[in-house]
Amino acid sequence: MTQVLSPTPEALALASQLLHDGQLVAFPTETVYGLGANALDAKAVLNIFAAKGRPADNPLIVHVYDRAQLTPLCEVSPLAEKLMDAFWPGPLTLILPRKPAIPDEVAASLPTVAVRMPSHPVAAALLRACKLPIAAPSANRSGKPSPTTAHHVLVDMDGRIPLILDGGSCDVGVESTVLDVTSGAPCIPCRKVKRRFPPVCATSTTPPMVR
């Protein structure tokens, strides 16, 4: 039976304990609800793929609440720092060279890892409560629409996960923009096309959205 709880201090403490125990927790971000596991625990990450029915060759985004958490996880370039200054916290995911602390299960054995800092207060509170980087794709069964409410998550995940934190409706409603900043100008990775962007301007406030 899946619990749906408001993000009270008690519920956040429970969510934190579940994550430390290798279990899954669904939580709201400003984009969509995420299905989170301890990003440093390979077995916990495999539970994400099992719950979603998601292919294991599909890498996951790692969520953090503080840039200092990135130090053991990935290499952060000056370009990445500039993008973080402009757009974090917020709906921008950066692909960076990963370090050994990131399990292959998170990165699909790629040499890179996707990271972001969500701006949603419940996501931030959960990350601070557990003090773990959280690997989290959208909290839906593979092939289903991405959830923007706790009820959407429950419809797909009831009985598959122990806890959903109900933070109301997500503001953005689509997944974050993903930028590969591992070489040269930042680009949106795509199987056929890489869209490149000019350097971040001092007046920029919102990253282009991927739809």
N, C-alpha and C positions, 0 to 999 in steps of 0.2 A: 504494500500500500504506500503510495507516494503522498507525503505531507506537503501542503501548500501553506506557507507561513509568511506573515508580514515580517519585514526586516528589523525586528526588535533586537536589542542587544542579546537576548537569550537565543533567538533564532540564528543570529550571526555566529554566536559561540558554537551552536550545534553544527552549523554549516562548516565552520573552521575545523571542528573535530572530525567530521565526516571526510573532509579533504585530506587531513593528516592520516586518516585511517585507510586511504586509498579508494574512497568511494566518490560518487558523482553528485554534484549540486548544480541545479539550473538557477541562473541569476540574470537580472536585467542589465543590459547596457543601453547606451543611447541609440544604438543601431537596432539590434534584435536581442532576444534572449540567448544566452550562451549556455552550453553544457560543459561544466568545468570539472577538471581533475588536476591534481598536483602535477605540474609540468616536469618535475624531476623524478617522477615515479613511473617507470615504463609500464608496469602492470596496471596501474590506475589509468594510464592513457589508453591502454588497450580496451578498457571498459567503455570508453567513449565510442570506439568503433563498433563494439558489440551492441551497445544501446541504440545507436543510430542506424546500424546496418550499413555503415560507411566503409568504402574500400580503404584498406590500411596504407595504400600508396598515395593518399591525399593528405598533405601536411596540414598541421593545425597552427592556429595563432596563439601565441603566448601573451597573456595579459599581466601587466605590472602596475604598481601604484607609485613607484619611485624609480627614477633613472638609475640610481645606485644598484637596483636589482639586476640591471643589464650587465654589469661588469663580469660576473662569472658565466653569463649566458651567450654573449655575442660580442663581436668587434663593432664598435660604434665609430663611424668616420665623422670628420668635421661636417660633411654634407648632411649626414643623418642628424647630427646635433642641431644644425640649422633648421631642418624640417621639424624636429621636436620642439624647438623654441617657438616655431610659428603655429603648429597645429596640435600639440599635446597639452593637456589631455583632450582627446577628441577622436573622431572616426577616421583616423589615418593609421594604417598598418605599414610597417617598414620591413622589408626583407634585408637581412644582414648576415654576414658570415657567422656561423655558429661556433661555439666552443664545446668541448667534450661533455660539459655538464648537461647539455640538452640530449635526451635519449633519441636514438634513431626513430623510435615510434612517433615522436612528435614531429620530426622533420622529414619523415618518409625516406630516411637515409640520405637526404640531400645535404650538401655542405652549408646550407643556409637555414635560417630560422626567421619566421615572421613574428614581429612583436608590436604591441600597441599598449597605450595607456588610456583606458576608457574614462570618460568624463561623468558617467552616471554615478550619482552618489551611493547607490546600493552596491554597485560593482566596486567602487573605491573602498567602501566600508568593509566589504568582504575580503578584498585583497589585503587591507591593513590588518584585519582581524586574524587572518591565517598566516600572514607574512610569508606566503608562497607565491611563486609565479604560477599562474593558472592557465593551462592549455584549454581552449574552449572554442569549438565550432558552434554553429547555431544549434539550438536545442530542439531539433525536429528529427523525425525519421528521414533517412536519406531519400531524396526525391520529392519530399513534401515541402510546402511553403515554409519559409523561415518564420518563427513565431515572434509576435510583437506584444503578446500578453501572457500572463501566467496560465490562463485557461488554454491558450493554444498549445503551450508546452504540455499541460496535463493530458490533453486529448491524445498526443503522440506518445508520451512517456509514462503514463500512469502504470505503476507496477514495475517499471524498468529502472527507475532511479529513486533514491530515498527522499529527496527534498527539492522543492522549488521555492525560491524566495520571490515573493510577489511584490514587485516594485511598480505596479501599474503598467500603462502602455509605454512603449518605447517611442522616443521623439522622432528619430530619423526613419526607422522602418525598413531600411535596406542595409546590406552589409557595408563594412567600411571600405574606403579606397585603399588599394594595396599598391605600394610603390617599391620597386626593386632598386636599391641604392648601392648595389655591390660593385658597380662599375660605371664611371662617367656620370652622365646626366640621369636623374631618376626617370624610371619608365614603369608603366603598368604592364606586368607580365601577362602574356596571352599566347595561346598556342600558335597563332598565325601572325599577330601584329604586336609590336611594342610601341606604345604611344609615349613619346618623350616630352618632357616639360622643361621650360626654361628655369633658371635659378629662382629660388623663392624670393619674392619681393617683400620689402619691409612693410608694405601696405596690405599684403595678403592676409585674409582672416579665415577663409574657408577652403579646404582642399577640394578639387574636382571629384565628384562622386562617380563611382562605378555602378552602372545600372545594367 
